[in-house]
Amino acid sequence: VFSLGTLTFLANAIRDASSNLQQTFSTLSTIADQALFLTDLIAFFDMKPTIRTKPNALPAPRPIREGFEFQNVSFRYPGSERKVLNGLNFVLRPGERVALIGENGEGKTTIVKLLTRLYDPVEGRILLDGIDLREYDLDDLYKEIGVIFQDYMRYEMTARENIAVGRIEFLDNLQKVQESARKSMANEVVAKLGSAGYDQMLGRRFETGVDLSGGEWQKVALARAYLRDAQLLILDEPTSALDARSEYEVFQRFAELTAGKMAVFISHRFSTVRMADRIVVLENGRIAEEGDHEYLTSLGGRYAEMFELQAASYR
């Protein structure tokens, strides 16, 4: 026969044991969930780059004298049978500003990824100053290319560090950081951050962090590209979060700052596209038309059709 005290003790013991078991199972469940992320992390560390520098690779040319040339380049993304580019022939000359336009999926961004050697073509070859791009040292080549993609990064760091990511050796060179910010108009963004200025933490992860609008983040990202002071500057729809006037101002500044340099930009707004020395219209993985704005509109072809469609929406 159990006394009342013994029954109370046993009831409490069972209750505590049940609670501990539930907590144990909950912990095991959490560990199992976290193990999935750990598996992804381990798999990431085990990944090997498919694009590598060859032994005895050449340094990037300084200055670039002949430019880039695509010779019968075809490309499909891994796991896909569709050719995004199909026998493309394209030349980018020193000092030339080229705009790439076309419908979504026509290969504009793919050309940028091949220029920067994030991928290699499946057919044909890309030359830089008459030498296959695969012959150059990758790290040295990257130093001569500044690129901002439409899916740019937002780093939870200070404004100075966010810009210095473009060329990390200039992290302690505030003058260089400020100069690149002025070029991208990010200096106007920093001016709104208060007394902390370039040392202000950006983003909401930290208590003192200040979040920016989409357009302000884009100006900071553009400053990274200008900081590189590269021979080739590429903007792949980096101003999608800006209004029409702000985008025009950014590209006007871009046109001024890239005078005498190679530049490639992608934009769906024809008011900015017409600033280019040459406009390349892509269709079915190839160049359908190319020339300046006046020439292409006089042709009455694909470019003229797209231009009229966009112009009609503003009338």
C-alpha positions as CSV (number, residue, x, y, z in Angstrom):
1,V,0.0,0.0,0.0
2,F,1.4,3.4,-1.1
3,S,1.1,6.4,1.1
4,L,-0.3,9.7,-0.3
5,G,3.2,11.1,-0.2
6,T,4.6,8.2,-2.2
7,L,1.9,8.5,-4.9
8,T,2.5,12.2,-5.1
9,F,6.3,11.6,-5.5
10,L,5.7,8.9,-8.2
11,A,3.2,11.2,-10.1
12,N,5.7,14.0,-10.2
13,A,8.5,11.7,-11.2
14,I,6.5,10.3,-14.1
15,R,5.5,13.8,-15.2
16,D,9.1,15.0,-15.1
17,A,10.3,11.9,-17.0
18,S,7.7,12.5,-19.6
19,S,8.7,16.1,-20.0
20,N,12.4,15.1,-20.3
21,L,11.6,12.5,-22.9
22,Q,9.6,15.1,-24.9
23,Q,12.5,17.6,-24.7
24,T,14.9,14.8,-25.7
25,F,12.8,13.9,-28.8
26,S,12.5,17.6,-29.6
27,T,16.2,18.1,-29.4
28,L,16.9,15.0,-31.6
29,S,14.4,16.4,-34.1
30,T,16.2,19.8,-34.2
31,I,19.5,18.0,-34.6
32,A,18.1,16.0,-37.5
33,D,16.9,19.3,-39.2
34,Q,20.3,21.0,-38.6
35,A,22.1,17.9,-40.0
36,L,20.4,18.6,-43.3
37,F,22.0,22.0,-43.4
38,L,25.3,20.5,-42.3
39,T,25.2,18.0,-45.1
40,D,24.7,20.9,-47.6
41,L,27.7,22.7,-46.0
42,I,29.9,19.6,-46.3
43,A,28.8,19.1,-49.9
44,F,29.6,22.8,-50.6
45,F,33.1,22.4,-49.2
46,D,33.6,19.3,-51.3
47,M,32.7,21.1,-54.5
48,K,35.5,21.6,-57.0
49,P,35.5,24.5,-59.5
50,T,34.9,23.4,-63.1
51,I,36.6,26.5,-64.5
52,R,40.3,26.5,-63.5
53,T,43.5,28.2,-64.5
54,K,45.7,26.1,-66.7
55,P,49.4,25.5,-65.8
56,N,51.7,28.3,-67.1
57,A,48.7,30.5,-67.9
58,L,49.2,33.9,-69.4
59,P,48.6,37.2,-67.5
60,A,45.7,39.3,-68.7
61,P,46.8,41.9,-71.4
62,R,47.3,45.4,-70.2
63,P,46.2,47.3,-72.1
64,I,43.7,45.2,-74.1
65,R,44.5,46.1,-77.7
66,E,42.2,44.0,-79.9
67,G,39.3,43.2,-77.6
68,F,37.0,40.1,-77.2
69,E,35.8,38.0,-80.1
70,F,33.2,35.2,-80.0
71,Q,33.8,32.8,-82.9
72,N,30.9,30.4,-83.6
73,V,30.1,30.2,-79.9
74,S,27.3,27.9,-78.8
75,F,26.3,27.3,-75.2
76,R,23.8,25.3,-73.2
77,Y,23.5,25.3,-69.4
78,P,24.4,22.0,-67.6
79,G,21.4,19.7,-67.5
80,S,19.6,21.4,-70.4
81,E,19.4,20.4,-74.1
82,R,18.4,23.9,-75.3
83,K,21.1,26.0,-76.8
84,V,20.9,29.5,-75.4
85,L,23.6,30.7,-77.9
86,N,23.9,29.0,-81.3
87,G,26.9,29.8,-83.5
88,L,27.2,33.3,-82.2
89,N,29.8,35.6,-83.7
90,F,30.4,38.8,-81.8
91,V,33.2,41.4,-81.4
92,L,33.8,43.8,-78.5
93,R,36.5,46.3,-79.4
94,P,38.5,48.5,-77.0
95,G,36.9,51.8,-76.2
96,E,33.5,50.5,-77.4
97,R,30.2,50.7,-75.4
98,V,27.8,47.9,-76.4
99,A,24.2,47.4,-75.4
100,L,22.7,43.9,-75.5
101,I,18.9,43.7,-75.9
102,G,16.4,41.0,-76.7
103,E,13.5,39.1,-75.2
104,N,14.1,37.1,-71.9
105,G,16.0,33.9,-72.5
106,E,17.8,35.1,-75.7
107,G,21.3,34.9,-74.1
108,K,22.1,38.4,-73.0
109,T,23.3,37.4,-69.5
110,T,24.8,34.3,-70.9
111,I,27.2,36.4,-73.1
112,V,28.2,38.3,-69.9
113,K,28.9,35.0,-68.1
114,L,31.0,33.7,-71.0
115,L,32.9,37.1,-71.2
116,T,33.7,36.8,-67.5
117,R,34.5,33.1,-67.9
118,L,32.0,31.9,-65.3
119,Y,31.3,29.3,-68.0
120,D,33.2,28.0,-71.1
121,P,31.4,27.6,-74.4
122,V,30.4,24.1,-75.5
123,E,31.3,24.9,-79.1
124,G,33.5,27.6,-80.6
125,R,35.9,29.8,-78.7
126,I,36.2,33.3,-77.2
127,L,39.4,35.2,-78.0
128,L,41.0,38.1,-76.0
129,D,43.5,39.9,-78.1
130,G,43.6,37.0,-80.5
131,I,44.3,34.4,-77.7
132,D,41.8,31.9,-76.4
133,L,40.3,33.1,-73.1
134,R,41.1,29.7,-71.5
135,E,44.8,30.5,-71.8
136,Y,44.7,33.4,-69.4
137,D,45.2,33.2,-65.6
138,L,41.7,33.5,-64.1
139,D,42.5,35.6,-61.1
140,D,44.5,38.1,-63.3
141,L,41.7,38.2,-65.8
142,Y,39.1,38.9,-63.1
143,K,41.1,42.0,-62.1
144,E,40.5,43.5,-65.5
145,I,36.7,43.0,-65.4
146,G,34.1,44.8,-63.3
147,V,30.6,43.4,-63.4
148,I,27.3,44.0,-61.6
149,F,24.6,41.4,-62.2
150,Q,20.9,42.1,-61.6
151,D,21.0,39.8,-58.6
152,Y,23.7,41.7,-56.8
153,M,24.6,41.0,-53.2
154,R,23.5,43.0,-50.1
155,Y,26.2,42.6,-47.5
156,E,25.4,43.1,-43.8
157,M,28.5,45.2,-43.3
158,T,29.4,48.9,-43.1
159,A,28.9,51.1,-46.2
160,R,32.7,51.3,-46.6
161,E,33.1,47.5,-46.5
162,N,30.1,47.0,-48.9
163,I,31.9,49.1,-51.5
164,A,35.4,47.8,-50.7
165,V,34.2,44.2,-51.6
166,G,34.8,45.3,-55.2
167,R,38.5,45.6,-54.5
168,I,39.3,44.5,-51.0
169,E,42.8,46.0,-51.0
170,F,41.2,49.4,-50.9
171,L,39.3,48.7,-47.7
172,D,41.5,51.2,-45.7
173,N,41.7,53.7,-48.6
174,L,38.7,55.9,-47.8
175,Q,39.5,58.3,-50.6
176,K,39.2,55.5,-53.2
177,V,35.9,54.3,-51.7
178,Q,34.5,57.8,-51.7
179,E,35.5,58.3,-55.3
180,S,33.8,55.2,-56.5
181,A,30.7,56.1,-54.4
182,R,30.6,59.5,-56.1
183,K,30.7,57.8,-59.5
184,S,27.7,55.6,-58.7
185,M,25.9,58.3,-56.8
186,A,26.1,56.1,-53.7
187,N,27.7,59.1,-51.9
188,E,24.1,60.6,-51.8
189,V,23.0,57.5,-50.0
190,V,25.8,57.6,-47.5
191,A,25.1,61.3,-46.8
192,K,21.7,60.3,-45.5
193,L,23.2,57.8,-43.0
194,G,24.1,60.5,-40.5
195,S,27.4,61.1,-38.7
196,A,28.6,57.5,-39.0
197,G,28.8,57.9,-42.7
198,Y,30.9,55.2,-44.4
199,D,31.2,53.4,-41.1
200,Q,27.4,53.0,-40.7
201,M,26.3,49.3,-40.6
202,L,23.9,48.4,-43.4
203,G,21.1,45.9,-43.2
204,R,18.8,44.8,-40.3
205,R,20.9,41.9,-39.0
206,F,22.6,44.1,-36.4
207,E,21.0,46.4,-33.9
208,T,22.7,49.6,-35.2
209,G,22.1,48.6,-38.9
210,V,20.2,50.8,-41.3
211,D,18.4,49.2,-44.2
212,L,18.4,50.8,-47.6
213,S,15.8,50.8,-50.4
214,G,16.3,48.7,-53.5
215,G,17.5,51.6,-55.5
216,E,20.0,52.7,-52.8
217,W,21.4,49.2,-52.5
218,Q,21.9,49.2,-56.3
219,K,24.0,52.4,-56.2
220,V,26.2,50.8,-53.5
221,A,26.6,47.7,-55.7
222,L,27.5,49.9,-58.6
223,A,30.2,51.6,-56.5
224,R,31.9,48.2,-56.2
225,A,32.2,47.9,-59.9
226,Y,33.7,51.4,-60.3
227,L,36.2,50.7,-57.5
228,R,37.7,48.0,-59.6
229,D,38.8,50.5,-62.3
230,A,38.8,47.6,-64.7
231,Q,39.4,47.6,-68.5
232,L,36.0,46.0,-69.1
233,L,32.9,47.2,-67.2
234,I,29.6,45.2,-67.4
235,L,26.2,46.2,-66.1
236,D,23.6,43.4,-66.4
237,E,20.3,45.2,-65.6
238,P,21.7,46.5,-62.3
239,T,19.1,49.4,-62.2
240,S,15.9,47.3,-62.2
241,A,14.8,48.8,-58.8
242,L,15.4,52.4,-60.0
243,D,12.7,54.6,-61.5
244,A,13.2,55.7,-65.1
245,R,14.8,59.1,-64.2
246,S,17.3,57.6,-61.8
247,E,18.2,54.8,-64.2
248,Y,18.8,57.4,-66.9
249,E,21.1,59.4,-64.6
250,V,23.0,56.2,-63.6
251,F,23.5,55.2,-67.2
252,Q,24.4,58.8,-68.2
253,R,27.1,58.7,-65.6
254,F,28.1,55.3,-66.7
255,A,28.5,56.5,-70.3
256,E,30.7,59.4,-69.2
257,L,32.9,57.2,-66.9
258,T,33.4,54.5,-69.5
259,A,34.6,56.8,-72.2
260,G,37.6,55.2,-73.8
261,K,36.9,51.8,-72.0
262,M,35.2,48.7,-73.1
263,A,31.7,48.5,-71.6
264,V,28.7,46.2,-72.0
265,F,25.3,46.9,-70.5
266,I,21.9,45.3,-70.6
267,S,18.7,47.3,-70.1
268,H,15.1,47.0,-71.1
269,R,14.7,50.8,-71.2
270,F,15.5,52.2,-74.7
271,S,16.2,55.6,-73.3
272,T,19.4,54.2,-71.8
273,V,20.1,51.6,-74.6
274,R,20.4,54.4,-77.2
275,M,23.5,55.8,-75.3
276,A,25.5,52.8,-76.6
277,D,28.0,53.1,-79.5
278,R,26.5,49.9,-80.8
279,I,23.3,48.0,-80.0
280,V,23.2,44.3,-80.5
281,V,19.8,42.6,-80.9
282,L,19.7,38.9,-79.9
283,E,17.2,36.5,-81.2
284,N,17.3,32.6,-81.3
285,G,20.8,32.6,-79.8
286,R,22.3,34.8,-82.6
287,I,22.7,38.4,-83.5
288,A,19.6,39.5,-85.5
289,E,20.6,43.1,-85.9
290,E,23.3,45.5,-84.8
291,G,24.2,49.1,-85.2
292,D,23.4,52.5,-83.5
293,H,19.9,53.6,-82.5
294,E,19.3,55.7,-85.6
295,Y,20.4,52.9,-88.0
296,L,18.3,50.2,-86.3
297,T,15.2,52.3,-86.2
298,S,15.6,53.1,-89.9
299,L,15.8,49.4,-90.6
300,G,12.2,48.8,-89.4
301,G,13.2,45.4,-88.0
302,R,13.1,43.8,-84.6
303,Y,14.7,46.7,-82.8
304,A,12.4,49.3,-84.3
305,E,9.4,47.1,-83.4
306,M,10.4,46.8,-79.7
307,F,11.3,50.5,-79.6
308,E,7.9,51.5,-80.9
309,L,6.1,49.2,-78.5
310,Q,7.9,50.8,-75.5
311,A,7.4,54.3,-76.9
312,A,3.7,53.7,-77.4
313,S,3.3,53.0,-73.6
314,Y,4.5,56.5,-72.8
315,R,2.2,58.3,-75.3
